[in-house]
Amino acid sequence: MHKIPVGVLGASGYAGRELCALIATHPHLDLAFATANAQQGESLALPFGRSITFQATEAAKLADATLIFTALPHGASARWVARARDAGAKVVDLSHDLRIGNGASEGVPYGLTELRRDQVKGAHTVANPGCYPTSVLLALAPLIEHDLIAPDGAVQIASASGVTGAGLTPRLDLLFGEVTENFRAYGVGNTHRHLNEMLACVQEMGARCDLLFTPHLLPVARGILSTITVPLRAPLDDALALYRTRYANEPFVEIADELPELRQVQHRNVARITARPVANTRTPMLQLFSAIDNLVKGAAGQALQNANLMLGLEETLGLPR
């Protein structure tokens, strides 16, 4: 069977390695090259006993790939997206360089697949969403689409992520002794870089509300759990019915009766969501709980989901459910 050649630029990070492993098990894709400047010449073990040797990004033969994933550091990716496109390849960019809210996204669809599927299908380049925004926006979307959020209200978001979300670069605050048996907030004061992306998306969807976003670091390797408190226009009798209807045909969104847990989504390309009414408040509120694997649905898996659509393949191919 003919396989479609794809490449990964910046393959040595956590998301890049996850992506290479997913490509290696994909029935219709072939990993033509994987680049990592600092680790060029080193081999990456892949499933089924295979491996690939990292090469310098400058040495990659971009024209050999039908589609290229750019998983390079933020700020360094946009120029390689342009070079890949000039070489004739389609591109899925995993950095924040081309995402909405970051000043360089004109004409590039935001690849939150469940919300932008039609735009992704015909795209030459797609900006893959961030991990935190994926967990938050999939949870908020049904409420926004039905105009249920109180106008000018403040949506409060507390998200906790595993340490792989901080990347592979060595840092003192991510040492085992600093992270284990600990739990802390960071990016406080509504300043995290993913906030602009979330605000831009909810505004495009027509919501008129503030987002107060506080991320936390969990002493685990992977996974994100977001707790989202939403002020409503009026009480909702059955919020889960709304969610089950909206996501009834979505293969990668699970609406649960019970509260989602990280172990239910790890190593899977799914978002697991539930909703609960809030008691003892003067105004109606709803709490949403959303769990994803930050490296799969929050990065590499969603990138592959988008790539499948861009290449005219079945959206679910090669993705763990």
C-alpha positions in Angstrom: 0.0 0.0 0.0 1.3 3.5 -0.9 1.9 5.6 2.1 1.9 9.3 2.3 5.3 10.8 3.3 5.2 13.2 6.3 8.0 15.0 8.3 8.3 16.3 11.8 10.4 19.4 12.4 11.4 19.7 16.1 10.8 16.0 16.9 12.9 15.7 20.1 10.4 17.4 22.4 7.7 15.6 24.2 5.0 16.5 21.6 7.3 15.8 18.7 8.2 12.3 20.1 4.6 11.5 20.7 3.8 12.6 17.1 6.6 10.4 15.6 5.2 7.4 17.6 1.7 8.0 16.3 2.9 8.4 12.7 4.8 5.1 13.0 1.6 3.2 13.8 -0.6 5.1 11.2 -1.8 2.8 8.4 -1.4 5.4 5.7 1.5 7.6 6.7 5.3 7.2 6.5 7.7 9.2 8.6 10.1 10.6 6.0 12.3 12.6 8.3 12.4 13.9 11.9 14.6 16.9 12.9 16.2 17.9 16.1 19.2 20.2 15.9 20.6 19.6 19.4 20.2 15.8 19.0 21.0 15.3 15.4 22.6 11.9 14.8 20.7 10.3 17.7 18.1 7.7 17.2 14.5 7.8 18.4 12.9 4.4 19.2 9.5 3.9 17.5 6.8 1.3 18.0 7.3 -2.2 16.4 11.0 -2.1 16.9 11.6 0.6 14.4 13.6 3.8 14.9 14.5 7.1 13.1 17.6 9.2 13.3 17.3 12.8 14.0 18.8 15.2 11.4 19.4 18.9 11.5 16.4 21.0 10.5 18.3 22.7 7.7 19.2 19.3 6.2 15.5 18.2 5.9 14.3 17.7 2.4 11.0 19.5 2.8 9.9 18.7 -0.7 10.0 14.9 0.1 7.0 15.3 2.4 3.4 15.8 1.4 2.6 17.2 4.9 5.0 18.6 7.5 4.3 19.0 11.3 6.3 21.9 12.8 6.8 21.2 16.5 9.6 23.8 16.8 9.9 26.3 19.7 7.4 29.2 19.9 8.8 32.1 17.9 11.0 29.8 15.7 8.2 27.9 13.9 6.5 30.5 11.6 9.5 30.8 9.2 9.7 27.1 8.8 6.0 26.9 8.1 6.7 29.3 5.2 9.6 27.3 4.0 7.6 24.1 4.1 4.7 25.7 2.2 7.2 27.0 -0.4 8.4 23.4 -0.9 4.8 22.4 -1.7 3.9 20.7 1.6 0.8 21.1 3.7 1.6 22.1 7.3 0.2 21.5 10.8 2.0 23.9 13.2 2.0 22.9 16.8 3.6 26.2 18.1 1.5 29.3 19.1 3.0 31.3 16.2 0.0 31.1 13.9 -2.8 30.6 16.5 -5.6 33.1 16.8 -5.0 35.9 19.2 -1.2 35.9 18.5 -1.2 38.4 15.6 -0.2 36.2 12.8 -3.1 33.9 12.1 -4.8 35.6 9.1 -5.9 32.9 6.6 -4.8 30.0 8.8 -7.6 28.0 10.3 -7.5 27.3 14.0 -7.5 23.5 14.2 -9.8 22.8 17.1 -11.2 20.0 15.0 -14.6 19.6 16.6 -15.3 23.3 16.1 -13.6 24.0 12.8 -13.7 20.8 10.9 -14.9 22.3 7.5 -12.1 24.9 7.6 -9.5 22.3 8.4 -10.5 20.0 5.5 -9.7 22.4 2.8 -6.7 24.0 4.5 -3.1 24.1 3.3 -1.9 25.2 6.8 -3.5 24.7 10.2 -2.6 26.1 13.5 -2.9 23.4 16.1 -4.5 24.6 19.4 -2.7 24.7 22.7 -3.3 22.1 25.3 -5.0 24.3 27.9 -7.3 25.9 25.3 -8.3 22.5 23.9 -9.6 21.4 27.4 -11.3 24.7 28.0 -12.9 25.6 24.6 -14.4 22.2 24.0 -16.1 22.5 27.4 -17.3 26.0 26.8 -18.4 25.7 23.1 -22.0 24.3 23.7 -22.8 27.1 26.1 -21.5 29.8 23.7 -23.3 28.3 20.7 -26.6 28.5 22.6 -25.8 32.0 24.1 -26.2 30.7 27.6 -23.3 32.5 29.3 -24.2 35.7 31.2 -23.2 38.7 29.1 -20.2 40.6 30.6 -19.8 37.8 33.2 -16.5 36.3 34.3 -15.7 32.7 33.4 -13.3 31.3 36.0 -10.9 28.6 34.8 -8.6 26.6 37.1 -6.5 24.1 35.0 -3.9 21.7 36.3 -1.3 20.1 34.0 1.4 17.4 34.1 5.0 18.5 33.8 5.4 17.5 30.2 3.3 20.5 29.3 6.4 22.7 30.3 8.5 21.1 27.6 11.8 19.1 27.6 14.2 22.0 28.3 15.9 21.4 31.7 14.7 23.8 34.4 15.4 23.9 38.1 11.7 24.3 39.0 10.9 21.1 37.1 13.4 18.9 38.9 11.8 15.8 40.5 12.6 17.1 44.0 10.8 20.4 43.2 7.7 18.8 41.6 7.0 15.6 43.6 4.6 15.9 46.5 3.9 19.5 45.5 1.2 21.5 43.8 1.5 25.1 42.7 -0.1 27.8 40.5 1.9 29.7 37.9 1.2 32.3 35.2 -1.1 34.0 37.7 -2.8 37.4 37.3 -4.4 36.3 34.0 -1.1 36.4 32.1 -0.6 32.9 30.7 0.3 32.9 27.0 -2.7 30.6 26.2 -5.2 33.3 27.4 -5.1 35.3 24.2 -5.9 32.2 22.2 -8.9 31.3 24.3 -10.2 34.9 24.3 -9.9 35.2 20.6 -11.8 31.9 20.0 -14.7 32.7 22.4 -15.0 36.2 20.9 -15.1 34.7 17.3 -17.9 32.4 18.5 -19.9 35.4 19.8 -19.4 35.2 23.5 -19.2 38.5 25.5 -17.5 37.5 28.7 -14.2 37.7 30.6 -12.0 34.6 31.1 -10.0 34.4 34.3 -7.4 31.6 33.7 -5.1 30.2 36.4 -2.9 27.2 35.4 -1.4 24.8 38.0 1.5 22.3 37.9 0.6 18.8 38.8 3.3 16.2 40.0 2.4 13.9 37.2 3.9 13.4 33.7 0.9 14.0 31.5 -2.7 15.1 31.6 -4.8 18.3 32.1 -7.9 18.7 34.3 -9.8 22.0 33.9 -12.4 23.1 36.3 -14.5 25.9 34.7 -17.1 28.0 36.6 -19.6 29.7 34.2 -22.2 32.4 35.1 -25.4 31.7 33.2 -28.2 33.8 31.8 -30.7 31.4 33.5 -30.6 28.1 35.3 -30.2 25.0 33.1 -32.5 22.1 33.8 -30.2 19.4 32.1 -26.8 20.7 31.1 -25.6 17.2 30.1 -28.4 16.8 27.6 -27.0 19.9 25.8 -23.5 18.4 25.8 -24.6 14.9 24.7 -26.5 16.5 21.7 -23.7 18.7 20.7 -21.0 16.0 20.8 -23.2 13.0 19.9 -21.3 12.3 16.6 -17.8 13.3 17.8 -15.5 10.3 18.1 -13.0 12.1 20.4 -15.3 13.8 22.9 -16.8 11.8 25.8 -19.6 13.2 27.9 -19.6 11.5 31.3 -22.0 11.3 34.2 -19.2 11.1 36.7 -16.3 13.6 37.2 -13.5 12.9 34.7 -10.1 11.8 35.9 -6.7 12.0 34.3 -6.2 8.2 34.2 -9.3 8.0 32.0 -7.8 10.0 29.2 -4.0 9.4 29.4 -2.5 8.1 26.1 -5.9 8.7 24.4 -7.0 11.3 21.9 -10.1 12.3 23.8 -11.6 15.1 25.8 -13.8 13.8 28.7 -16.3 16.4 29.9 -19.1 16.7 32.4 -21.2 19.5 34.0 -22.6 20.2 37.4 -25.1 22.9 38.6 -23.7 25.1 41.3 -25.7 25.5 44.6 -25.8 28.3 47.1 -25.0 31.2 44.7 -27.2 34.3 44.1 -26.9 34.0 40.4 -27.1 30.8 38.3 -23.8 29.1 37.6 -22.6 25.9 36.0 -19.3 24.0 36.7 -17.6 22.2 33.8 -14.9 19.6 34.2 -12.7 18.7 31.3 -9.8 16.2 31.1 -7.4 15.5 28.3 -3.9 14.1 27.7 -1.9 17.2 27.0 0.5 15.3 24.7 -2.2 13.6 22.7 -5.6 15.5 22.4 -3.7 18.6 23.6 -0.9 18.3 21.0 0.3 15.4 18.8 -3.0 13.5 18.6 -5.0 16.6 17.6 -2.3 17.5 15.1 -2.7 14.1 13.5 -6.5 14.4 13.6 -6.2 17.6 11.6 -3.6 16.1 9.2 -6.0 13.2 8.5 -8.7 15.7 7.4 -6.2 17.8 5.4 -5.0 14.7 3.5 -8.5 13.4 2.8 -8.2 10.5 5.2 -10.6 9.1 7.8 -10.4 11.5 10.7 -9.9 8.7 13.3 -7.1 6.9 11.6 -4.0 6.1 13.7 -5.5 7.8 16.8 -5.8 6.0 20.2 -9.3 6.0 21.6 
